[in-house]
């Protein structure tokens, strides 16, 4: 590292410590010492157990449920700023609340914008995240946002399967841009699923647009919550004559009964990154690490280097 640059330190919230440890291993540095003291009423206090004065501080914390993870990150940012850190960078492999990115009906909140406002108010200087649910969330911030893509780990994995007659598919029209990027890069056909929701997390009807007969289908999505959509799409592909169906999703939210649905559906394999800790038991689930992707991004940001060379597709 350039000795003219300020030193950097990496700290982690409770639920993302596993990711921070992997990132530190990739970078060859020690994870910073931090203490989170919890009170009987559920309140907690964050304190750094070592000096961060004049340092670039990288705070690794995904903001998946529950909301304590977001509050932890806000307190970590505040504590670092008050301890005279030179800059504070939030490393958020999973950016929670991102599904609420616009008013899709009257009198609703735009939670993604609110979260960005809170991070800015806490004092964050930069955000590094991956596969936002909606790309426009980057514009909610007045600080730089490095938006990474899990395609850099998914595409080599897909290629390693050496499957013939592959097609790329999306479980809903909203993910068409993401799936089309994979299809273009791999030079494969694209298939769409059109779904109609009865309400949030409940799919009423789904139809396939495109040919999947005798094909090995790769479904591409950014997250899996209750797995209702992805499993329904997989079953529908098989009903339409597909040889096999695999699914890629960056973020394994996997709220109950998601694991049961994945185990019982037509999916051959469900492939996630480790942006969120997934601890349920499923032989169908494969977890790929993105620690090296984030470690290399931290190194490049610290050394003022471009990160665009990391992108296979966007």
Secondary structure as the mmCIF struct_conf table of DSSP 4:
data_model
#
loop_
_struct_conf.conf_type_id
_struct_conf.id
_struct_conf.beg_label_comp_id
_struct_conf.beg_label_asym_id
_struct_conf.beg_label_seq_id
_struct_conf.end_label_comp_id
_struct_conf.end_label_asym_id
_struct_conf.end_label_seq_id
TURN_TY1_P TURN_TY1_P1 UNK A 3 UNK A 4
BEND BEND1 UNK A 5 UNK A 5
HELX_LH_PP_P HELX_LH_PP_P1 UNK A 6 UNK A 7
STRN STRN1 UNK A 8 UNK A 12
HELX_RH_3T_P HELX_RH_3T_P1 UNK A 14 UNK A 16
HELX_RH_AL_P HELX_RH_AL_P1 UNK A 17 UNK A 27
TURN_TY1_P TURN_TY1_P2 UNK A 28 UNK A 28
HELX_LH_PP_P HELX_LH_PP_P2 UNK A 30 UNK A 33
STRN STRN2 UNK A 34 UNK A 38
TURN_TY1_P TURN_TY1_P3 UNK A 40 UNK A 41
BEND BEND2 UNK A 42 UNK A 42
STRN STRN3 UNK A 44 UNK A 48
BEND BEND3 UNK A 49 UNK A 50
TURN_TY1_P TURN_TY1_P4 UNK A 53 UNK A 54
STRN STRN4 UNK A 56 UNK A 60
BEND BEND4 UNK A 65 UNK A 66
TURN_TY1_P TURN_TY1_P5 UNK A 67 UNK A 67
HELX_RH_AL_P HELX_RH_AL_P2 UNK A 68 UNK A 82
TURN_TY1_P TURN_TY1_P6 UNK A 83 UNK A 84
BEND BEND5 UNK A 86 UNK A 86
STRN STRN5 UNK A 87 UNK A 92
BEND BEND6 UNK A 93 UNK A 94
TURN_TY1_P TURN_TY1_P7 UNK A 96 UNK A 99
BEND BEND7 UNK A 102 UNK A 102
BEND BEND8 UNK A 104 UNK A 105
TURN_TY1_P TURN_TY1_P8 UNK A 106 UNK A 107
HELX_RH_AL_P HELX_RH_AL_P3 UNK A 111 UNK A 122
TURN_TY1_P TURN_TY1_P9 UNK A 123 UNK A 123
STRN STRN6 UNK A 126 UNK A 130
BEND BEND9 UNK A 133 UNK A 134
HELX_RH_3T_P HELX_RH_3T_P2 UNK A 135 UNK A 140
BEND BEND10 UNK A 142 UNK A 143
STRN STRN7 UNK A 144 UNK A 148
TURN_TY1_P TURN_TY1_P10 UNK A 150 UNK A 150
HELX_RH_AL_P HELX_RH_AL_P4 UNK A 151 UNK A 161
BEND BEND11 UNK A 164 UNK A 165
STRN STRN8 UNK A 166 UNK A 170
BEND BEND12 UNK A 171 UNK A 172
HELX_RH_3T_P HELX_RH_3T_P3 UNK A 173 UNK A 175
HELX_RH_AL_P HELX_RH_AL_P5 UNK A 176 UNK A 186
TURN_TY1_P TURN_TY1_P11 UNK A 187 UNK A 187
STRN STRN9 UNK A 189 UNK A 199
TURN_TY1_P TURN_TY1_P12 UNK A 200 UNK A 201
STRN STRN10 UNK A 202 UNK A 209
BEND BEND13 UNK A 210 UNK A 210
TURN_TY1_P TURN_TY1_P13 UNK A 213 UNK A 214
STRN STRN11 UNK A 216 UNK A 224
BEND BEND14 UNK A 225 UNK A 227
HELX_RH_AL_P HELX_RH_AL_P6 UNK A 228 UNK A 239
TURN_TY1_P TURN_TY1_P14 UNK A 240 UNK A 241
BEND BEND15 UNK A 243 UNK A 243
STRN STRN12 UNK A 244 UNK A 252
TURN_TY1_P TURN_TY1_P15 UNK A 256 UNK A 257
HELX_RH_AL_P HELX_RH_AL_P7 UNK A 258 UNK A 264
BEND BEND16 UNK A 265 UNK A 266
BEND BEND17 UNK A 268 UNK A 268
STRN STRN13 UNK A 269 UNK A 273
BEND BEND18 UNK A 274 UNK A 276
BEND BEND19 UNK A 280 UNK A 280
TURN_TY1_P TURN_TY1_P16 UNK A 283 UNK A 284
STRN STRN14 UNK A 285 UNK A 288
HELX_RH_AL_P HELX_RH_AL_P8 UNK A 291 UNK A 302
TURN_TY1_P TURN_TY1_P17 UNK A 303 UNK A 304
HELX_RH_3T_P HELX_RH_3T_P4 UNK A 308 UNK A 310
BEND BEND20 UNK A 312 UNK A 312
#
